[in-house]
Amino acid sequence: MSNKIRGKNVLVQVKIGEEYYPIACFQNLELTTSTSFIEVVNTDNNDGLSAAFVPEKNSYTGSAGGLSTLDGAKISMPTLREFQENQIELFIRFNLDGKIFEGFFYIASVSDSVQFDNEQQ
């Protein structure tokens, strides 16, 4: 399941010592929730032709864009890359349809693009 989240509700914090400091929010974020399953013995049908599965664990992945910095925060694309390369654990909190999601995460990839004017002089 994927959900679009309003960027104004997405707050990213970094932990320094025991304190969390807000560093950024995003204009868009997509959250994907996945549940893995494991096969268990099917006691309802012992013919060996059918399987039974139960949920094992949930996992979450996300993709964010439109970085916006907060007053006083000094966050940039190079800083995000530094967080990624140094495997810095970050904390995120956001509101989706009235439910608060929060948790720790690591940055898996950082990309940005530049648009050039094709006009010749």
For each residue, the residues with C-beta under 8 A, 3 or more apart:
1: 32 33
2: 30 31 32
3: 30 31 96 97
4: 28 29 30
5: 9 10 28 29 30 31 94 95 96
6: 9 10 95
7: 10 25 26 27 28 29 66 68
8: 25
9: 5 6 94 95 96
10: 5 6 7 25 26 29 64 92 93 94
11: 22 25 92 93 94
12: 22 23 24 25 26 90 91 92
13: 20 21 22 23 90 91 92 93
14: 20 21 23 83 88 90 91
15: 18 19 20 21 89 90 91
16: 19 21
17:
18: 15
19: 15 16
20: 13 14 15 91
21: 13 14 15 16 73
22: 11 12 13 70 73
23: 12 13 14 69 70 73 75
24: 12 67 68 69 70 73 75
25: 7 8 10 11 12 68 70
26: 7 10 12 29 64 65 66 67 68
27: 7 65 66 67 68
28: 4 5 7 64 65 66
29: 4 5 7 10 26 62 63 64 65 94
30: 2 3 4 5 62 63 64
31: 2 3 5 60 61 62 96 101
32: 1 2 60 61 62
33: 1 58 59 60
34: 58 59 60 61
35: 55 56 57 58 59
36: 55 56 57 59
37: 53 54 55 56
38: 53 54 56
39: 51 52 53
40: 52 53 54
41: 52
42: 45 46 50 51 52
43: 46
44: 52
45: 42 49 50
46: 42 43
47: 50
48:
49: 45
50: 42 45 47
51: 39 42
52: 39 40 41 42 44
53: 37 38 39 40
54: 37 38 40
55: 35 36 37 58
56: 35 36 37 38
57: 35 36
58: 33 34 35 55
59: 33 34 35 36
60: 31 32 33 34 103
61: 31 32 34
62: 29 30 31 32 92 105
63: 29 30
64: 10 26 28 29 30 67
65: 26 27 28 29
66: 7 26 27 28
67: 24 26 27 64 75 77 80
68: 7 24 25 26 27
69: 23 24 73 74 75 76
70: 22 23 24 25 73
71:
72:
73: 21 22 23 24 69 70
74: 69 79
75: 23 24 67 69 79 80
76: 69 79 80
77: 67 80 81 110 112
78: 81 82
79: 74 75 76 82 83
80: 67 75 76 77 83 84 107 110
81: 77 78 84 85 110
82: 78 79 85 86 88
83: 14 79 80 86 88 90 107
84: 80 81 87 88 106 107 108 109 110
85: 81 82
86: 82 83
87: 84 106
88: 14 82 83 84 106 107
89: 15 104 105 106
90: 12 13 14 15 83 104 105 106 107
91: 12 13 14 15 20 102 103 104 105
92: 10 11 12 13 62 101 102 103 104 105
93: 10 11 13 100 101 102
94: 5 9 10 11 29 100 101 102
95: 5 6 9 98 99 100 101
96: 3 5 9 31 99 101
97: 3
98: 95
99: 95 96
100: 93 94 95
101: 31 92 93 94 95 96
102: 91 92 93 94
103: 60 91 92
104: 89 90 91 92
105: 62 89 90 91 92
106: 84 87 88 89 90
107: 80 83 84 88 90 110
108: 84
109: 84
110: 77 80 81 84 107
111:
112: 77
113:
114:
115:
116:
117:
118:
119:
120:
121:
